[in-house]
């Protein structure tokens, strides 16, 4: 790996942080939608667990993909 300048490192950190922020936004939206959908299918305790699992998977995937896409745009 080559040594990066201070600005390049800061841009990479900012790209990763932005990816995490986008992932958290996707998590919140998936949680809100997931709770409404799953409580119609399963009972109260199970629906919350299933909705949380779905929201976690969606949030992590979106954070990873968004962070990777933002990193590719860096010089």
C-alpha positions as CSV (number, residue, x, y, z in Angstrom):
1,X,0.0,0.0,0.0
2,X,1.3,3.4,-0.8
3,X,1.5,6.3,1.7
4,X,-1.4,8.7,1.4
5,X,-1.2,12.4,2.0
6,X,-3.2,13.9,4.8
7,X,-5.9,15.2,2.5
8,X,-6.3,11.8,0.8
9,X,-6.6,10.0,4.2
10,X,-9.2,12.6,5.4
11,X,-11.2,12.1,2.2
12,X,-11.2,8.3,2.7
13,X,-12.3,8.7,6.3
14,X,-15.1,11.1,5.2
15,X,-16.2,8.6,2.5
16,X,-16.5,5.8,5.1
17,X,-18.3,8.1,7.5
18,X,-20.7,9.1,4.9
19,X,-21.3,5.5,4.0
20,X,-22.1,4.7,7.6
21,X,-24.5,7.7,7.8
22,X,-26.3,6.4,4.7
23,X,-26.5,2.9,6.2
24,X,-28.0,4.3,9.4
25,X,-30.6,6.2,7.4
26,X,-31.4,2.9,5.6
27,X,-31.6,1.1,8.9
28,X,-34.2,3.6,10.3
29,X,-36.3,3.4,7.2
30,X,-36.1,-0.4,7.1
31,X,-37.1,-0.6,10.8
32,X,-40.1,1.7,10.3
33,X,-41.4,-0.2,7.3
34,X,-40.4,-3.6,8.7
35,X,-42.3,-3.1,11.9
36,X,-45.5,-2.2,10.1
37,X,-45.2,-5.2,7.7
38,X,-44.1,-7.8,10.2
39,X,-46.7,-7.0,12.9
40,X,-49.4,-8.0,10.4
41,X,-47.7,-11.4,9.7
42,X,-46.4,-12.3,13.2
43,X,-47.5,-11.5,16.7
44,X,-46.1,-8.6,18.8
45,X,-42.9,-10.2,20.2
46,X,-41.8,-11.9,17.1
47,X,-42.5,-9.1,14.7
48,X,-40.1,-6.7,16.5
49,X,-37.3,-9.3,16.4
50,X,-37.8,-10.0,12.7
51,X,-38.1,-6.3,11.8
52,X,-34.8,-5.6,13.7
53,X,-33.0,-8.4,12.0
54,X,-34.2,-7.2,8.6
55,X,-33.2,-3.6,9.4
56,X,-29.8,-4.6,10.6
57,X,-29.0,-6.6,7.5
58,X,-30.3,-3.7,5.2
59,X,-28.3,-1.1,7.2
60,X,-25.1,-3.0,7.1
61,X,-25.4,-3.8,3.4
62,X,-26.2,-0.2,2.5
63,X,-23.4,1.1,4.6
64,X,-20.9,-1.2,3.0
65,X,-22.0,-0.6,-0.5
66,X,-22.3,3.2,-0.1
67,X,-18.9,3.5,1.6
68,X,-17.3,1.4,-1.1
69,X,-18.9,3.6,-3.8
70,X,-17.7,6.8,-2.1
71,X,-14.2,5.4,-1.8
72,X,-14.0,4.5,-5.5
73,X,-14.7,8.2,-6.3
74,X,-11.6,9.3,-4.4
75,X,-8.5,9.9,-6.4
